[in-house]
Amino acid sequence: MKLKLATAATLALVLGLPAAAEIRIAHVYDRTGALEAYAAQTQVGLMLGIEYATEGTFEIDGEPIRVIEKDSQLRPDLGRALLAEAFGDDDAHIAVGPTSSGVALAMLPVAEEFERILIVEPAVADSITGSEWNRYIFRTGRNSSQDAISNAVALGQEGVIIATLAQDYAFGRDGIAAFREALADTPAQLVHEEYVPTDTTDFTAAAERIFNALDAHDGDKRLFVIWAGGGNPMGRIQAMNPERRGVSLATGGNILPAMAAYKDFPGMEGATYYYYEIPQNPVNEWLVEQHFDRYGTPPDFFTAGGMAAGLAVVEAIRAAGGADDTEALIAAMEGMEWETPKGTMRFRAEDHQAMQSMYHFRIRVEDDVDWGIPDLVRELGLDDMDIPIRNQQ
């Protein structure tokens, strides 16, 4: 797809200057704090998605798109207030965000109160499109069940004994709950769950409890780690020589800087949401090319997610005939399919969760690559996984 160069006036609109008639999209995301790397990628991806979908014009049917940025700073109370400000004071038609599951859960009721759509990207907790869901919530990001089921496929083999380590908040607990449920359908056995505070830096005591629990069992012993943000424990636990206890580590995908630690784990298996070399489609080809040209690096985990959200926004507004009618937007988005860097996504009508591919990988190490390379073992397509519908509506 060839894109028109955005004019200075169009770029001014995108950066937030007022216009007579415009489509207003609020991006409320955790730009400050432990997840700021994720947030920055999401913002880049969101803008690239809008650019791609509008062929560089940043307009839909002649109306310019204005993106309003707000920093929720990993604070649920602030996220709630900023979303209310975006819908109330800024009169945003649609909002996107946030990064943290805890912040997202605080924001969900605001979308219902204002009867405006919130597209959740990239917060993961199942409860967002589960027990805390309302009809104004759509999610382009994967949920904990999609992470869990794909990783259960990768790890759930005969004779495998698994313990888990996760952060003690919504992302970690929802993720392990979904993983436990998914693993129950495999021959593998889950024998221990360990939760630690999000700011933990010393994992000695937690690791010892995990090793002791695994010592009581015979088999192929794995420690499966779910972690978000800084302080990833993989390297610290590996330094404790878990192999002397017969334990190997496993985890899902992550951003490229975090995957530098994966170079210590050649052959490690797991499942990931995205790696830039895996999907083969025109949208991803454009994303990879543009990201290298503009930033000198490949697009990362959350860049792809942000782009999927930007593409969904434009597709939905076009399908609804504009951004002003929320009910028309909901009708257009339920069951909507659109193309993303990961291929086709589909909003499930029942809970508005995006069905999407996940990728079973095996880590390969190359001296001239700064991270462990997740080679594709198997693509799990959007219809290959039985993702539970967890909302209570």
HUPEPE-V629441 format. One record per residue. N is the residue number from 1. RES is the residue in one letter. OMEGA is omega in radians with two decimals (NA if undefined). Layout:
# HUPEPE-V629441
n->(N/N)
res->(RES/RES)
omega->(OMEGA/OMEGA)
This chain:
# HUPEPE-V629441
n->(1/2/3/4/5/6/7/8/9/10/11/12/13/14/15/16/17/18/19/20/21/22/23/24/25/26/27/28/29/30/31/32/33/34/35/36/37/38/39/40/41/42/43/44/45/46/47/48/49/50/51/52/53/54/55/56/57/58/59/60/61/62/63/64/65/66/67/68/69/70/71/72/73/74/75/76/77/78/79/80/81/82/83/84/85/86/87/88/89/90/91/92/93/94/95/96/97/98/99/100/101/102/103/104/105/106/107/108/109/110/111/112/113/114/115/116/117/118/119/120/121/122/123/124/125/126/127/128/129/130/131/132/133/134/135/136/137/138/139/140/141/142/143/144/145/146/147/148/149/150/151/152/153/154/155/156/157/158/159/160/161/162/163/164/165/166/167/168/169/170/171/172/173/174/175/176/177/178/179/180/181/182/183/184/185/186/187/188/189/190/191/192/193/194/195/196/197/198/199/200/201/202/203/204/205/206/207/208/209/210/211/212/213/214/215/216/217/218/219/220/221/222/223/224/225/226/227/228/229/230/231/232/233/234/235/236/237/238/239/240/241/242/243/244/245/246/247/248/249/250/251/252/253/254/255/256/257/258/259/260/261/262/263/264/265/266/267/268/269/270/271/272/273/274/275/276/277/278/279/280/281/282/283/284/285/286/287/288/289/290/291/292/293/294/295/296/297/298/299/300/301/302/303/304/305/306/307/308/309/310/311/312/313/314/315/316/317/318/319/320/321/322/323/324/325/326/327/328/329/330/331/332/333/334/335/336/337/338/339/340/341/342/343/344/345/346/347/348/349/350/351/352/353/354/355/356/357/358/359/360/361/362/363/364/365/366/367/368/369/370/371/372/373/374/375/376/377/378/379/380/381/382/383/384/385/386/387/388/389/390/391/392/393)
res->(M/K/L/K/L/A/T/A/A/T/L/A/L/V/L/G/L/P/A/A/A/E/I/R/I/A/H/V/Y/D/R/T/G/A/L/E/A/Y/A/A/Q/T/Q/V/G/L/M/L/G/I/E/Y/A/T/E/G/T/F/E/I/D/G/E/P/I/R/V/I/E/K/D/S/Q/L/R/P/D/L/G/R/A/L/L/A/E/A/F/G/D/D/D/A/H/I/A/V/G/P/T/S/S/G/V/A/L/A/M/L/P/V/A/E/E/F/E/R/I/L/I/V/E/P/A/V/A/D/S/I/T/G/S/E/W/N/R/Y/I/F/R/T/G/R/N/S/S/Q/D/A/I/S/N/A/V/A/L/G/Q/E/G/V/I/I/A/T/L/A/Q/D/Y/A/F/G/R/D/G/I/A/A/F/R/E/A/L/A/D/T/P/A/Q/L/V/H/E/E/Y/V/P/T/D/T/T/D/F/T/A/A/A/E/R/I/F/N/A/L/D/A/H/D/G/D/K/R/L/F/V/I/W/A/G/G/G/N/P/M/G/R/I/Q/A/M/N/P/E/R/R/G/V/S/L/A/T/G/G/N/I/L/P/A/M/A/A/Y/K/D/F/P/G/M/E/G/A/T/Y/Y/Y/Y/E/I/P/Q/N/P/V/N/E/W/L/V/E/Q/H/F/D/R/Y/G/T/P/P/D/F/F/T/A/G/G/M/A/A/G/L/A/V/V/E/A/I/R/A/A/G/G/A/D/D/T/E/A/L/I/A/A/M/E/G/M/E/W/E/T/P/K/G/T/M/R/F/R/A/E/D/H/Q/A/M/Q/S/M/Y/H/F/R/I/R/V/E/D/D/V/D/W/G/I/P/D/L/V/R/E/L/G/L/D/D/M/D/I/P/I/R/N/Q/Q)
omega->(3.09/-3.08/3.01/3.07/3.13/3.10/3.11/3.13/3.13/3.12/3.09/3.10/-3.13/-3.12/2.96/3.10/-3.04/3.06/-3.07/3.11/-3.04/3.02/-3.06/3.11/3.10/3.02/3.13/-3.01/-2.99/-3.05/3.13/3.09/-3.00/-3.10/-3.03/3.10/3.10/-3.09/-3.13/3.10/-3.13/3.14/3.09/-3.13/3.12/-3.12/3.09/3.11/3.10/3.13/-3.12/-3.06/-3.13/-3.13/3.04/-3.10/-3.02/3.08/3.01/-3.13/3.06/3.13/-3.13/3.12/3.07/3.11/-3.10/-3.08/3.09/-3.06/-3.12/2.95/-3.14/-3.11/3.14/-3.12/3.13/3.09/3.11/-3.10/-3.11/3.09/3.07/3.09/-3.14/-3.13/-3.07/-3.05/-3.09/-3.13/3.11/3.13/-3.11/3.02/3.08/3.08/-0.10/-3.11/-3.07/3.08/3.13/3.09/3.14/-3.10/3.09/-3.08/-3.03/-3.12/3.14/3.09/3.12/-3.14/-3.10/-3.13/3.08/-3.07/2.97/3.04/-3.08/3.12/0.13/-3.07/-2.83/-2.94/-3.14/-3.05/3.14/3.01/3.11/-3.00/-3.09/-3.05/2.87/-2.94/3.12/-3.10/2.96/3.12/3.02/3.10/3.06/3.07/-3.10/-3.13/3.10/3.02/-3.01/-3.09/3.12/3.10/3.05/3.06/-3.10/-3.00/-2.94/-3.12/3.11/3.08/-3.13/3.11/-2.96/2.86/-3.11/3.04/-3.11/3.07/-3.06/2.96/-2.92/-3.12/-3.10/-3.08/3.07/-3.14/3.14/3.10/3.12/3.12/3.11/-3.13/-3.12/-3.10/-3.13/3.13/3.14/3.11/-3.10/-3.10/3.06/-3.00/-3.09/3.04/-3.14/3.11/-3.14/3.10/-3.07/-3.11/-3.14/3.05/3.11/-3.06/-3.04/-3.08/3.14/-3.14/-3.13/3.08/3.13/-3.12/3.13/3.12/3.14/3.13/-3.07/-3.06/3.03/3.10/3.11/-2.96/-3.12/2.95/-3.13/-3.05/2.96/-3.04/3.08/3.07/-3.09/3.09/-3.13/-3.02/-3.02/-3.10/-3.12/3.13/3.09/3.12/3.08/3.13/-3.13/-3.14/3.10/3.05/3.13/-3.05/3.00/-3.08/3.09/3.12/3.08/-3.14/-3.13/3.07/-3.02/3.11/3.11/-3.12/2.97/3.12/-3.11/3.10/3.09/-3.04/3.10/-3.11/3.12/3.13/3.09/3.10/-3.08/3.11/-3.05/2.85/-2.86/-3.12/-3.03/-3.07/3.12/3.13/-3.06/-3.12/-3.14/3.10/3.10/-3.13/-3.11/-3.12/-3.10/-3.11/3.07/-3.11/-3.01/-3.01/3.14/-3.12/3.05/3.02/-3.04/-3.06/-3.02/3.00/3.12/3.12/3.09/3.12/3.09/3.12/3.11/3.09/-3.14/3.13/-3.10/3.14/-3.11/-3.12/3.08/-3.09/-3.11/-3.12/3.12/-3.07/-2.98/-3.02/-3.10/-3.13/3.09/3.09/3.12/-3.14/-3.14/-3.02/3.13/-3.08/-3.11/3.00/3.09/-3.08/-3.07/3.05/3.10/-3.03/-3.09/2.93/3.13/3.02/3.10/-3.04/-3.01/-3.07/3.07/3.03/3.12/2.99/-2.99/3.12/2.93/-2.96/3.01/-3.06/2.96/-3.04/3.01/-3.09/3.04/-3.07/-3.05/3.07/-2.98/-3.10/3.00/-3.04/3.14/3.09/-3.12/2.99/-3.10/3.00/3.04/-3.05/-3.05/3.09/-3.09/-3.09/3.11/-3.08/-3.10/2.97/-2.94/-3.12/-3.09/-3.08/NA)
